[in-house]
Amino acid sequence: MIGVPDVLTHVLVGYSIGTLLSFRYAWLRPAHVTLVMIGALSPDFMKIDLLVPDGLVGFLLGIPFSWAPLHTLVGSLLVALFLGTLLIAPALRWRAFGLFVIGALSHHVLDVALVTATGYSYAVFWPLTTYRFPAADLFLSSDRWPALVAGGLALTIWLVGQRITTPEDDPTRL
């Protein structure tokens, strides 16, 4: 299972960020937290290459093709704009776009700062620049312990959320 711990870590971190934001902003409901989680997963949409290889798409289109740009900031913004325009009601688009971008940024921050085997991150700002930031080399995307840490963090935040009640959430309130 290539990348499963990495994907799970990003989704759990997105959940944690979205849930923490929901503590602060009353309008942010569970569906909004889901948008942060999808945003945190979005740069890994490039893994569609495992099902539909670059070469096959390039052959079918008749031009060179790569899924790799989806794993850049520009690619994440384009995916957020695409999903936001097609799938979200017009009145909710900007909030959804913002939450989606927060999740995508969390993905890039984790990848650039922590995940690598070479000492350098990927070119996150491509096509603006091909500069690769030095990375902390704390773990590989195949390591399982980051998913365990992210799971523990998400569980803790979920438990705290169960203890927090607001007047709007009180079922006995008239």
Residue pairs with C-beta under 8 A, 6 or more apart in sequence:
2 50
2 142
3 44
3 47
3 141
3 142
5 141
5 142
5 143
5 144
5 146
5 147
6 44
6 115
6 141
6 142
6 146
6 147
7 41
7 44
7 47
8 147
8 150
8 151
9 110
9 146
9 147
9 150
10 40
10 41
10 44
10 106
10 107
10 110
11 37
11 40
11 41
12 147
12 150
12 151
12 153
12 154
13 40
13 106
13 107
13 110
13 150
13 153
13 154
14 36
14 37
14 38
14 39
14 40
14 41
14 103
14 106
14 107
15 33
15 36
15 37
15 154
15 157
16 150
16 153
16 154
16 157
17 36
17 40
17 102
17 103
17 106
18 28
18 32
18 33
18 34
18 35
18 36
18 37
18 99
18 102
18 103
19 33
19 154
19 157
19 158
19 161
20 157
21 28
21 32
21 33
21 36
21 99
21 102
22 28
22 29
22 30
22 32
22 33
22 161
23 160
23 161
23 164
26 166
26 168
27 95
28 99
32 95
32 96
32 99
35 96
35 99
35 100
35 103
36 99
36 100
36 102
36 103
36 106
37 103
38 83
38 100
38 103
39 76
39 80
39 99
39 100
39 101
39 102
39 103
39 104
39 105
39 106
39 107
40 103
40 104
40 106
40 107
41 103
41 107
42 70
42 76
42 79
42 80
42 100
42 103
42 104
42 107
43 70
43 71
43 72
43 75
43 76
43 104
43 107
43 108
43 111
44 71
44 107
45 67
45 70
45 79
46 67
46 68
46 69
46 70
46 71
46 75
47 67
48 67
49 67
54 65
54 66
54 67
54 68
57 65
57 67
58 64
58 65
69 75
69 126
69 127
70 76
70 79
71 122
72 122
72 123
72 124
72 125
72 126
72 127
73 104
73 108
73 124
73 125
74 125
74 126
74 127
74 128
76 101
76 104
76 105
76 107
76 108
77 101
77 104
79 104
80 97
80 100
80 101
80 104
81 97
83 100
84 93
84 96
84 97
84 100
85 93
88 96
88 97
108 124
111 121
111 122
111 124
112 121
112 122
112 124
112 133
112 135
113 121
113 135
113 136
114 135
114 136
114 138
114 139
114 146
115 135
115 138
115 139
115 140
115 141
116 135
116 136
116 137
116 140
117 137
117 140
118 135
119 134
119 135
119 137
120 132
120 133
120 134
120 135
121 132
121 133
121 134
121 135
122 132
123 129
123 130
123 131
123 132
124 133
125 131
139 145
139 146
167 173
